[in-house]
């Protein structure tokens, strides 16, 4: 690893450690736990979106993408509503027990990035759906050849 890459890695690790420490010191574990719950479910949504993209790219039977898209629809709507609810009713509500504007800002960033990822995935799905099925990569052919 180059020296500049090592320094950047150390700096990023320090930022993550300081942010984690701030989260723990600025509130109770329940507010942090809720933040991690939302972020964990957003990661699951991203995983389902990636799965749907891979199926649409590789499979001759595009209907299989529904195995990812149906749970994704439910999970994405649910987790974004939960994030919105936490932001409006807890993190930015000074009367709430879990009042923490820093967690609110982190949640807003996560929600915005989640929307960006989903819009990008939908745009990719449109492209993949317009391709003829003959361009799907057969199961016996390695991915590196395309």
Secondary structure, DSSP 4 states (H G I P E B T S, - for coil): --HHHHHHHHHHHHHHHHHHHHHHHHS-HHHHHHHHHHHHHHHHHHHHHHHHHHHHHH-S-GGGGHHHHHHHHHHHHHHHHHHHHHIIIIIT-TTSTT--HHHHHHHHHHHHHHHHHHHHHHHHHHHHHHS-GGGSPPTTS-GGG-
